[in-house]
Amino acid sequence: MQKLCLWLLLGVSLVACHSTQKVSYTPDQILPAEKALLWKISGNGLKKPSYLLGTIHLIPKNQFQLSEATYDALADTRRVTFEIDMKEMTNMAAQFSLLTKAFMSGGKTLRDLLSEEDYTFVKQKLDAQGMPAPMLERLKPLFLSTLFGADENGTGVDNSKMTSVEMELYRQVKRRKLESAGLETAAYQMGIFDSIPYEAQAQMLVETLRSSSESDSEFEKMIELYRQKDINAMEAMMHEEGLGVQQYQDILLNRRNRNWIPVMDRMMREKATLFAVGAGHLGGSVGVIALLREAGFRVEAAE
């Protein structure tokens, strides 16, 4: 009986140690090798596991489907955290207040940043989209790029036939009455644009528009990689030459990934959380999975 009690106590002790100690990965284990979009996060003192879901911001409705494993994860969590809280993204008053941060300072306009040839080219694109050029020319070029991305998605598909994983997931959040949150604010994302010189932003805008003829194949490739759950290939695609943002990759991607880890740490200790971020943030040596593993969490493919 004494031996049995001893083993029971030892078992409890081992379970306690297993759940509270940091998980150690060898260098060759840090990078995620599996093809998966949903990942389970545990260990390092977490009372309950949390989850990480790779999303895609634009996908044809007929190709979208949440996995059964994702529905199970939603049932096991009390909060869903997006890159930006979807409550903020769907609040018109909040979005309107951001417009004041979208304009370049010092009265700068696109005409000041581009050659006459490039300016004429961009203006023709604005006119073709029915956008009011005089006002939009004052927008930060990277913000203007997002407007082109919304109106001219380069997919050859009607916007009415498109959706985003975030929006579909947010419907589940409201239906299940879960809490929603964000890893960063829209104001912060807007502030990222200020870290990149206006001239560089303007050149990125021109390169993006000039390569629009290739956007169909790039979009189709991204969708296929997403359907294959190949997060490392998606991360590599974001680093490919020709996208115009390589030298600012640390600002636009890597630094944000690092900033998210302490926020995720705090949220996971508060309550079980499902984190939904762009799948391109998951893979690679500075991806969210590798950074969580380096921080001592166990991160395992969950589908």
N, C-alpha and C positions, 0 to 999 in steps of 0.2 A: 504494500500500500504506500509506504514511504517513497519507494522508487517510482511508482505511478504518479504520485503527487509531484515528485521532482521533475519527471518528464513533462507533465502538464504545465508546470510553471516554466520550464525551459521553453516549451512550445509557445506559450504566451509571450515570453521574452523575445523569442526569435521573430514572432509576428510583429511585435511592437517595433523591434529594430528594423525589420524589413520595410515598415510603413513610414518610419521617421527619418531614416538615414538617406543621405544623398546617393543617387545611383551613379556608379562610375562606368564610363564607356572608354574603351581603348581608342586611340586616334583613328583607327580604321573602322570603328563602329559609329563614329559621330555622324557621318554623312548617311542620310536615309537611302537604303538600297531598294526597298520595296516600291512597287507602283500602287499607290493608294492615295485617296483624297481625304479620308477620315482617319484620324489618329487619336489614340487614347493616351492621356497624360496622367501619370500616377507617381507614387513615391515622393521622396523629399518632404515628408511631413504632411502630405495631403490626406485629409480624412476620407474624401471621396474622389474618384477620378473625374477629370475634366476632359474635354475633347477639342480637337483642332480640325476644322474642315476647310479644305481648299476650294475656293469659289472661282467663278468666271463672271466678269461684269456684263457680258453680252453673249447670248446664246439663243439660237432659234428655239421657239417654244416646242416644236416637234422633236427636238433632240434633248430636251431637259427632263430630268427625273431625279428626285431625291432617292437615295438608296434606303433599303430597309434598315441598314445599320445606322444611318443618319436619324431616321425616325426613332430608333431605340435610344440613340444618344440624347435626342430631345426629351425623351421620357425620363432620362436619368439626370437631367440638369434643371436648374432653376433660373438660369439666365443665358441669353445669347448675346455675345459681344461681337460687333462688326468693326471694321476699320474705323468707320464713323457711325455713331448711333443712328439707326434708320429712322428713329423718331425725329432727329434733327434733319435728316435728308428729305423727309416727307413733309416737313413743316414749312409752309410757304413764307411765313413771316421771318423765320430764321434764314431761309435762303435769300430773301430780299435784302436782309441786313448785310449779307456777305458781298453783295454787289459793290458796296463802297470800297471793299478791299481788293476788288478785281481790276481796278484802274491803275495805270502806271502813274508814278509820282512825277512831279516837276513838269506836268503838262506834256509829257512825251507822247508821241503817236507812232504808228507803224511807219509813216513816211519818213520820220527822223531816223529810223533804224535800218531801213532797207535801201538797196539801190533802186533806181527808177524802174528797172526791168522787173525786179522781184516784187516791188510794191504794186506795180500794175497787175502782175500775175495774181497776187493775193486778193487785190481789190476785185478782180474778175471773179474769183472764187466766191467772195462775199456776195457780189451781185447775183451770181448764179443761184445762190442759196436763198436769195431774197432777204438777206440780212442788211440792216441799216448801217452801211459802212462808216459814215461820219462818227457815230457813237462807238462802234465796235473797234475802230482804229485806235482808241485810247485804252483798250483792254490789254492786260498783260498777255503777251503772245502765247504762253503756255495755257492760260485760261481760254484763250480764243481757240486753241487746238482742241480743247475738250468740247467746245461748242460744235466745231466741225465734226468731231467724232460722234456727237449725238445726232446731228442732222444728216451727215453723210457717212454712215457707218461703214461704207466700203464692203458691205457684205453682199450686195445685190439683192438683199431681202428687205421687204417692207418692214419699217419699224414696228408696225402693229403685230407682226409675226415674231417679234423678238421679246426676250425677257432677260432678267438677271437672276442669278442664284440668290443674291442678297434679298431681292424683292420677294421671291417665292418663299424664302426662309422667314422673312419678316411676317408674311401672312400666317405662317405656322406659329410664330411667336404670339401674335395677337389672338389667334384661335385658341391656343393653349394657355393664354394669360401669363406668359413668362415675362420676366424682366428683360429689357434690352439695354445695351450700353455700347460705348465706343472706346477703342484703344487710343484714338486721337480725335480732335475736333475738326470740323470743316475749316474753321478759322486757322488752325495750325497748318492744314494742308495748303491753304491759300498762302500762308506765310512762307512755305517751302519755295514758292515761285520767286520770292524776294532774294533767295540765296543764289539764284542764277542770274547773271547779268541780262538785261533786256535784249542786248544785241545778240547774245547766244540763244535766247528764247526765240527771237525773230527768225534766226537761221534754222532752228529746229522746226518752226512752223512751216517755212518754205520747203524744207526737205520732206516733211511729212506730206504736204500737199502734192509735191512733185512726184512722190512715190505712190500716190493713191492708186495708180494703175496696177500696182502689185499687191494692193491691200486685200483683194479678194482671196488670193492664194495664201497670204499670210494669215488671214482670219480663219480660213478653212484648216490650215495647218494647226493653229492654236486650238481650235475646236476639237480636232482629231486627237491631239496630244492630251487634251482634257478628258476626252472620253476614254482614252487609254490609261488615264490616271498617272501619266508620266510626269511627275512634278519636277524631276531633275531636267528633263528635256525642255519643259516650259521655262524653268529658270534660266537655262542656257540660251533659249530663244530671246529672252529679254536682254541678254548681253551681246547679241549678235551685232556685227558692224552694219551700219546703214540705217540704224534706228535714230541716230542723231542725239542720243543722250548718254553715250558711253562715259564721257569724262565727268558726268554728274551722277553716275550710278550710285555713288556712296550717299549722296544727298537724297535722291529720289527713292532708293530701295534699302540699301544696307543699313544706313543710320536709323531709318524708321524701324527696321526689324529689331535692332538692338534696343531702341527705346521702348518697344512693346514688351520685352521680357519682364522687367520689374512690374509693369502694370498687370501682366498676365499672372505673375506670381502672387501679387496682392489679391486679385480677384478670385483665383483658384482657392486661396486660403479662406476667403469669405464664404464662398458657396460653389457648388459644382457648376461649371460654366462651359458652354460650347462657344469656341472662338471661330468666327467665319471671316477669313481673309483671302485675298487673291492667291490662287494656287501658285503663282510665280514667286510668292514670298516663302514658300515652304522648303524648296530644295536648295542645294548648294551649301558651301562651307559657312556662309553667313546667313543662311536661311533660318526660319523660325524653329524648325525641328532640331537642327544642329545646335542652335543657341540654347534651346531648352535642355537638350542633353548635356551640354557643357555646364549648365546651371545646376545639374544634379537631378533632373527629372527623368523618369522612365517614359519614353515616347515610343509607342508601338502602333503599327498599322492595325486598324480596327475594322477592316472590311476585306 
